[in-house]
Amino acid sequence: MNRIIFILLMAFCQLAQAQFQSGFSGRLSRELMGLNTTFTFEHLYGTDKAIIPKGYDKLFTSDVVGMDNKFHVFKKGKIGIISFRGSTNKSISWVENFYSSMIPARGEIMLKGAAHPYEFAADEDAAVHAGYALAIMFLSEQLLPQIKTLNEEGIYDIIITGHSQGGALSTLTRCYLENLSSDQLDPKNKFRTYAFGNPMSGNREFAEEYDRKYSEKGTAFTIVNPYDPVPYMPLNYDEEGKLLSKKKIIGWFSGKEKFNFLKFGKELVLRTFDSGLASQMGKHNSLLESLISLKFGQVDMPSYVMDINYFPAGKRIELEKFDYPEIRKKRKELTDDELSDYKENEDGYWYRKEPKFFQHNPYNYYVGVAKNYDKKSYNKLKKKYLDVNL
């Protein structure tokens, strides 16, 4: 009898481990996006209790470090979750985004004379976003002890997540942690990545290695709204690797693919002046590096890579376009200052225009994921929109 119980327990453990390691879960993605939205609720309402899904406990909130970065640690049963905050309205947070020259995916960053070695990919041609790589070096001092604290509670299955800038950080953090030595991080740790509406983190070689190691094994996902502009940033000018290819030409002539003159022209210009643009970006980012050094002490980055072509990483999961509600008023109800936010319709009413980043907003991602993958939760939502986003 004891032997049978032992065998059943082992089978259960193996099944639980297999479930953790692979496969996209729509319900889980809704819960994770709720955790990512805690930062918004804290900012707007002073508390995030209303958005934390049932069964999740918040264990830790980091200090604000580096370029206005912050993370929460949650747990649900024997699973830990690390959630990174996205961009804030502080200028230093946007310096992190704009610091978009690429550095080698393996190297060393010096902070106040102390060496911080890193490895995000093994490929010698792989390169990553300088600003996000630097942010992870700042964050690692608090992040690694928190993972060890989870381990002390018997938690080794960890999901790394974030929205927008936080999603980019979750992607690179996964790579950083996976490449640490066993004396820095217990090899029993297993990771998954759910990034939402995130900008890209590295070049083609980085993305291909990331997908080979993680996405193809069902442990790394990028959940995007195709109408959100942020996932197409910083810059990607050729998704197939060639300006002209047999596939493209056949598609144009057969009518299966629409010839986009503006896109083709942009790719042509960018390819023609690729090295010059990379050089100019490097000069611009050197100024940002100096600015960062003034704020945080001496920062010495590796030499920039002459590459500006970013590629998406992670198995792409697409959501439906987020619905913007119909908000209409009569002309006499609008002040002159409000008028520019509305557009007159043929029915005589003025309709509010959709704000530029409505399709990127974190709460709208939360609602959108629920609508796509968890209809029961979606139907129970008391608010489909936050007033501040309208």
KAUR-V436864 format. One record per residue. RES is the residue in one small letter. SS is DSSP state (H for helix, E for strand, L for the rest). PSI is psi as a letter, one per 20 degrees, with the letter a starting at -180 (none if undefined). OMEGA is omega in radians with two decimals (* if undefined). Layout:
{{RES & SS & PSI & OMEGA} {RES & SS & PSI & OMEGA}}
This chain:
{{m & L & g & 3.13} {n & H & h & 3.14} {r & H & h & 3.13} {i & H & g & 3.12} {i & H & g & 3.14} {f & H & g & -3.13} {i & H & g & 3.13} {l & H & g & 3.11} {l & H & g & 3.12} {m & H & g & 3.13} {a & H & g & 3.12} {f & H & g & 3.13} {c & H & g & 3.14} {q & H & h & 3.12} {l & H & g & 3.13} {a & H & g & 3.13} {q & H & g & 3.14} {a & H & h & 3.13} {q & H & h & 3.13} {f & H & h & -2.95} {q & H & h & -3.00} {s & L & q & 3.00} {g & L & p & 3.10} {f & L & p & 3.09} {s & L & o & 3.12} {g & H & g & 3.13} {r & H & g & 3.10} {l & H & g & -3.13} {s & H & h & 3.09} {r & H & g & 3.12} {e & H & g & -3.13} {l & H & h & 3.12} {m & H & h & 3.01} {g & H & g & 3.10} {l & H & h & 3.12} {n & H & h & -3.11} {t & L & i & 3.11} {t & H & h & -3.14} {f & H & h & 3.10} {t & H & g & -3.12} {f & H & h & 3.09} {e & H & g & -3.11} {h & H & g & -3.05} {l & H & h & -2.96} {y & H & i & 3.13} {g & L & i & 3.11} {t & L & q & -3.13} {d & L & j & -3.05} {k & L & h & -3.06} {a & L & i & -3.04} {i & L & i & 3.13} {i & L & p & -3.10} {p & L & q & 3.13} {k & L & p & 3.09} {g & L & i & -3.13} {y & L & p & 3.09} {d & E & p & 3.07} {k & E & p & -3.09} {l & E & h & -2.97} {f & E & q & 2.97} {t & E & p & -3.10} {s & L & r & 2.91} {d & L & r & 2.97} {v & L & p & -3.06} {v & E & r & 3.04} {g & L & c & -3.03} {m & L & l & 3.12} {d & L & k & 3.11} {n & E & q & -3.07} {k & L & q & 3.06} {f & E & q & 3.02} {h & E & q & 2.98} {v & E & p & 3.10} {f & E & r & 2.96} {k & E & q & 3.00} {k & E & o & -3.04} {g & L & c & -3.13} {k & L & k & 3.08} {i & E & p & 3.07} {g & E & q & 3.13} {i & E & p & 3.04} {i & E & o & -3.09} {s & E & p & -3.13} {f & E & q & 3.08} {r & L & q & 3.06} {g & L & a & -3.13} {s & L & q & 3.06} {t & L & a & -3.13} {n & L & j & 3.11} {k & L & q & -3.05} {s & H & h & -3.10} {i & H & h & 3.08} {s & H & h & 3.13} {w & H & h & 2.97} {v & H & g & 3.11} {e & H & g & 3.13} {n & H & g & -3.05} {f & H & i & 3.11} {y & L & m & -2.88} {s & L & j & 2.95} {s & L & q & -3.13} {m & E & q & 3.02} {i & E & r & 3.11} {p & E & q & -3.11} {a & L & i & 3.01} {r & E & p & 3.14} {g & E & b & -3.06} {e & E & p & 3.06} {i & E & p & -3.14} {m & E & p & 3.08} {l & E & o & -3.12} {k & L & l & 3.08} {g & L & i & 3.14} {a & E & p & -3.11} {a & E & p & 3.06} {h & E & n & 3.11} {p & E & q & -3.13} {y & E & q & 2.97} {e & E & o & 3.09} {f & L & h & 3.11} {a & L & q & -3.12} {a & L & h & -3.11} {d & L & p & -3.10} {e & L & h & 3.14} {d & L & i & -3.14} {a & L & q & 3.13} {a & E & q & -3.05} {v & E & r & -3.13} {h & E & p & -3.06} {a & H & g & -3.09} {g & H & g & -3.12} {y & H & h & 3.09} {a & H & g & 3.13} {l & H & g & 3.13} {a & H & h & -3.12} {i & H & h & 3.08} {m & H & g & 3.08} {f & H & g & -3.06} {l & H & h & -2.99} {s & H & h & -3.11} {e & H & h & 3.08} {q & H & h & -3.06} {l & H & g & -3.08} {l & H & g & 3.07} {p & H & h & 3.14} {q & H & h & 3.07} {i & H & g & 3.10} {k & H & h & 3.07} {t & H & g & 3.06} {l & H & g & 3.13} {n & H & h & 3.14} {e & H & h & 3.08} {e & L & j & -3.13} {g & L & j & -3.13} {i & L & o & 3.13} {y & L & i & 3.09} {d & E & o & -2.97} {i & E & p & 3.06} {i & E & p & 3.11} {i & E & p & -3.02} {t & E & r & 3.11} {g & E & r & 3.11} {h & E & q & 3.09} {s & L & c & 3.09} {q & H & h & 3.10} {g & H & h & 3.08} {g & H & h & 3.08} {a & H & g & 3.11} {l & H & h & 3.13} {s & H & h & 3.11} {t & H & g & -3.11} {l & H & h & 3.11} {t & H & g & 3.08} {r & H & g & -3.12} {c & H & g & 3.14} {y & H & g & -3.11} {l & H & g & -3.11} {e & H & h & -3.06} {n & L & j & 3.07} {l & L & q & 3.14} {s & L & r & -3.09} {s & L & h & 3.10} {d & L & i & 3.07} {q & L & h & -3.09} {l & L & p & -3.11} {d & L & p & -3.12} {p & L & i & 3.09} {k & L & i & 3.13} {n & L & p & 3.08} {k & E & p & -3.02} {f & E & q & 2.91} {r & E & q & -3.12} {t & E & p & 3.00} {y & E & o & 3.14} {a & E & p & -3.08} {f & E & p & 3.03} {g & L & k & -3.00} {n & L & q & 2.95} {p & L & r & -3.10} {m & L & q & -2.99} {s & L & i & -3.07} {g & E & a & -3.07} {n & L & a & -3.08} {r & H & g & -3.10} {e & H & h & 3.08} {f & H & g & -3.09} {a & H & g & -3.12} {e & H & g & 3.11} {e & H & g & 3.12} {y & H & g & -3.12} {d & H & h & -3.14} {r & H & g & -3.07} {k & H & h & -2.96} {y & L & g & -3.06} {s & H & g & -3.10} {e & H & i & 3.10} {k & H & j & 3.06} {g & L & k & -3.13} {t & L & j & -3.14} {a & E & p & -3.07} {f & E & q & 3.04} {t & E & o & -3.07} {i & E & o & -3.02} {v & E & q & 2.91} {n & E & o & -3.07} {p & L & i & 3.14} {y & L & j & 3.07} {d & L & p & -3.09} {p & L & h & -2.99} {v & H & g & 3.13} {p & H & i & 3.12} {y & H & j & -3.13} {m & L & q & 0.03} {p & L & g & -3.09} {l & L & p & 3.06} {n & L & o & -3.05} {y & L & j & 3.09} {d & L & o & -3.06} {e & L & i & -3.08} {e & L & i & 3.10} {g & L & i & 3.13} {k & L & p & 3.09} {l & L & g & 3.07} {l & L & p & 3.10} {s & L & q & 3.11} {k & H & g & -3.13} {k & H & g & -3.13} {k & H & g & -3.08} {i & H & g & 3.12} {i & H & h & 3.13} {g & H & g & 3.12} {w & H & g & -3.05} {f & H & h & 3.13} {s & H & i & -3.12} {g & L & i & -3.13} {k & L & h & 3.13} {e & L & p & -3.12} {k & L & p & 3.10} {f & L & o & -3.14} {n & L & n & -3.05} {f & H & g & -3.10} {l & H & g & 3.13} {k & H & g & -3.14} {f & H & g & 3.12} {g & H & h & 3.11} {k & H & g & 3.13} {e & H & g & -3.12} {l & H & g & -3.13} {v & H & g & -3.10} {l & H & h & 3.12} {r & H & h & -3.12} {t & H & h & -3.06} {f & L & k & -3.05} {d & H & g & -3.08} {s & H & h & 3.12} {g & H & g & 3.11} {l & H & g & 3.12} {a & H & h & 3.13} {s & H & g & 3.13} {q & H & g & 3.11} {m & H & h & 3.12} {g & H & g & 3.11} {k & H & g & 3.13} {h & H & g & -3.11} {n & H & h & 3.04} {s & H & h & 3.07} {l & H & h & 3.09} {l & H & h & 3.11} {e & H & h & 3.10} {s & H & h & 3.12} {l & H & g & 3.13} {i & H & g & 3.13} {s & H & h & 3.12} {l & H & h & -3.08} {k & H & h & -2.99} {f & H & j & -3.00} {g & L & r & -3.02} {q & L & p & 3.06} {v & E & p & 3.10} {d & E & o & -3.10} {m & L & q & 3.02} {p & L & r & 3.10} {s & L & q & -3.12} {y & E & q & 3.10} {v & E & p & 3.14} {m & L & m & -3.14} {d & L & p & 3.13} {i & L & j & -3.03} {n & L & o & -3.12} {y & L & q & 3.11} {f & E & q & 3.12} {p & L & q & 3.11} {a & L & q & -3.11} {g & L & q & 3.10} {k & E & p & -3.02} {r & E & p & 3.06} {i & E & o & -3.06} {e & E & p & 3.07} {l & E & r & 3.00} {e & L & q & 3.06} {k & L & p & -3.13} {f & L & p & -3.13} {d & L & p & 3.04} {y & L & p & -3.05} {p & L & q & 3.11} {e & L & o & 3.12} {i & L & o & -3.07} {r & E & q & 3.12} {k & E & r & 3.00} {k & L & q & -3.06} {r & H & h & -3.08} {k & H & i & 3.13} {e & H & i & -3.08} {l & L & p & 3.01} {t & L & r & 3.12} {d & L & h & 3.13} {d & L & h & -3.12} {e & L & h & -2.98} {l & H & h & -3.10} {s & H & i & 3.14} {d & H & i & -3.10} {y & E & q & 3.13} {k & E & p & -3.11} {e & E & p & 3.12} {n & L & r & -3.11} {e & L & h & -3.12} {d & L & j & 3.11} {g & L & i & 3.11} {y & L & q & 3.04} {w & E & p & -3.07} {y & E & p & -3.11} {r & E & p & 3.10} {k & L & q & 3.09} {e & L & p & 3.10} {p & L & q & -3.01} {k & L & g & -3.06} {f & L & k & 3.08} {f & H & h & -3.10} {q & H & i & -3.13} {h & H & i & -3.00} {n & L & p & -3.07} {p & H & g & 3.14} {y & H & h & 3.10} {n & H & h & 3.02} {y & H & g & 3.12} {y & H & g & 3.12} {v & H & g & -3.11} {g & H & g & 3.11} {v & H & g & 3.11} {a & H & g & -3.14} {k & H & h & -3.11} {n & H & h & -2.91} {y & H & i & -3.09} {d & L & m & -3.03} {k & H & h & -3.13} {k & H & g & 3.11} {s & H & h & 3.13} {y & H & g & -3.11} {n & H & h & -3.13} {k & H & i & -3.09} {l & L & p & 3.10} {k & L & h & 3.14} {k & L & p & 3.06} {k & L & i & 3.14} {y & L & q & 2.96} {l & L & p & -3.09} {d & H & h & -3.09} {v & H & i & -3.12} {n & H & i & -3.07} {l & L & none & *}}
